[in-house]
Structure formats: C-alpha cells, structure tokens
Amino acid sequence: MTISNAIENIRKLTCIERTMKKLENLYVIDPLSEIYNRNGFHEKTADVYQQCVLQQRNVMIMFADMDGMKYINDNFGHKEGDSAIKSMALAVSEACSENEICARFGGDEFIVFATDYTEEMAQKMMKRINNNIAAYNQRSGKPYNIEISIGWNIEVPDAETKFNALITKADQKMYREKKRKPNRRR
C-alpha cells in the first residue's frame, strides 16, 4: 500500500510539473505564431537591457507591422489572417540569430531586440526579413501577398531611459515608413 501511494504521488507530481511547464510556456510564447509574446519579450530582454544601461552599450529595437492585415481578414477570412500572421512571424524569426530576441508584440505587430547594433546591421536585418517575405509570397500560392513596414531605433540608453520609450521611438519610425507607402488595398 505504501509503495502504491508513493508511486501515485510521483505520478501526480509529474502531472503537476508538466502542467506548470505548459502554463509557463503559455505565459511567454504566443500560441499562434509560436514565438515570444509581449510577456516573453519583456522577460527575455529585461536583464540584457539593464546590462546595456550599466555598460553603456547600444540597444536596437526594431518594430514591424503587417501591411494590409484588415484587407486579408475582410476578403479571405480570419483563418487566412491567422495564416498570414504565422508566415510573418516565421519571416521575422528566421531573420534573427541567437543574439536577437523577437516576439509577436500584439495583433500583427512584431518586435526585435538586439545589442551592439549599427545602422548597417539593422538595414541588413530588415533586408533579411523582406527577403524572407518575398520568398514566402513567391511560393505561397495565396491570392494575396504579405507585406511589412519596419522601423527601428538604436541608442545607448542611460539610467533614465525607459525601455518602453525606446519601443515607442521604433514604433513611431515604423509608422512614418508605413505612411510613405501607397495604400494599395483600399
């Protein structure tokens, strides 16, 4: 009886541990895109950001927003919209190396964090993302193309610089880029 109870307790603990791991994963991973969500992004970048503040190192925040998401949802349905988000997440995440942290920030917005970046490095990342999107559009067979607007901010933060302020700067640059594009999907 004692052995049976011990085995049952081990089984219960194993189930609880598995469930806790699933919950932890849901807290930081976006289930649709299978990359970090906003919580995961903040959790993964917090310590690295603080190190950059202390060591006076560059921080790069890249903010990206899908163009025409409403058009896809309205004309092809939300299932296709979800497919477009998954494809965009893959294009962004595949453009990143181990040194960059990317996430679906919400809706059709994506964010990338990196340290010790230059403008040239950010340009190259943007080009990799756009190349991934072009390759997807070429092979997808979908009746629409996915497109993206990207902006970034690179600076050396000081102790007074709030992380969210850097995100806002990158977001504003992305929206300036989006406004420069012709609206082809009206």
Salt bridges, closest charged atoms under 4 A:
GLU8 OE2 - ARG11 NH2 2.65
ASP30 OD2 - ARG104 NH1 3.05
ASP65 OD2 - LYS178 NZ 2.82
ASP67 OD1 - LYS178 NZ 2.45
ASP67 OD2 - LYS181 NZ 2.78
ASP74 OD2 - LYS70 NZ 2.53
GLU80 OE1 - LYS142 NZ 3.10
ASP116 OD2 - ARG57 NH2 2.82
GLU120 OE2 - LYS124 NZ 3.35
GLU147 OE1 - ARG184 NH2 2.98
GLU147 OE2 - ARG185 NH2 3.85
GLU155 OE1 - LYS169 NZ 2.96
GLU177 OE1 - ARG180 NH2 3.26
